[in-house]
Amino acid sequence: MYQQHVFVCTNQRSDGRKCCADGGAVELRDYAKQRLKELGQHGRGKVRVNASGCLDYCGRGPVLVIYPAGVWYSYETQADIDEIIDTHLLGGEIVERLRLPSATG
């Protein structure tokens, strides 16, 4: 069981349409996992970061969603990931500047 679960879309499309992988999602997912490990916050009873297939928000990507809160974020840089980790995952506050409306497709 985990306190929080982060699903990071790493979908790569082959038809030329925008996708999260084009925005560096794989590398930024790896960065988030490593940073949480360094902080002692990754793993059972803490936070789990997973790669996800398409979350149907590719036009706003890269994107991730954090459960159980159900908060969706768009991000671009390691600094954005740091802010999500520090403010949301560790601090319990939503990062409004990166927040997306609830995804419905």
Beta strands, then each sheet from edge to edge (+ up, - down):
strand 1: 4-9
strand 2: 47-52
strand 3: 63-67
strand 4: 71-74
strand 5: 99-100
sheet 1: 2+ 1+ 3- 4+ 5-
end
